[in-house]
Amino acid sequence: LHAVLAAALETSDANNALNGLERLAAALPEPAELARHLRFNPDSLSLLLSVVSQSQFLSDILVRYPDYYWWLVRSDVLRSPKSPADYRRDCAQAIAELPDRLARKNALCRLKLREILRIGARDLLRVAKIEEVTREISDMAQSLIMTAADIAWQETVARFGEPMTETGTPIATPEPPAGYTPDTHACGLCVIAMGKLGGRELNFSS
């Protein structure tokens, strides 16, 4: 208890720090496990109190998904930024083998909150510069949009067949219709990012 109070007093708002810690402990199925972990891992205690004392939003994410705490304190999570390829991989893994649109949507929403927690912690702990923070938020958003667009495309093609160019003939399944010629080709789907997303300048309030 003395170590917790001492660490809380080192934060910008000791009351918020202690309140956030209490809320997280109450949300965990085994709060004693958290107490043991913090007792022997002062760096994790400092990380947790720094985050919950400075951001109610990030504290709320931890309370809503308390298992994210154990992921956040892994040694490799906060060390380095993620690339667009990393986010695309994470999105693919998040929806892998999920049966329907709602399950996939919920998985992508959870992934977004988890990554906002990670990026926000890196920002609050001054592990990342502001340019890196905005780039990561933008790359994450782009990957989520691309994944959602892929899902929409797959569902649309499964229902209506592959869309064709205006001058071409739509390809029906399983056989192409009469009059189809090899010079017709499928349309693509384009999502255009403008403003802050296009400039890779999204922030936490975007």
Secondary structure, 3 states (H helix, E strand, C coil): CHHHHHHHHCCCCHHHHHHHHHHHHHHCCCHHHHHHHHHHCHHHHHHHHHHHHHCHHHHHHHHHCCHHHHHHCCCCCCCCCCCHHHHHHHHHHHHCCCCCHHHHHHHHHHHHHHHHHHHHHHHHCCCCCHHHHHHHHHHHHHHHHHHHHHHHHHHHHHHHCECECCCCCCECCCCCCCCCCCCCCECCCCCCCCHHHHCCCCCCCC
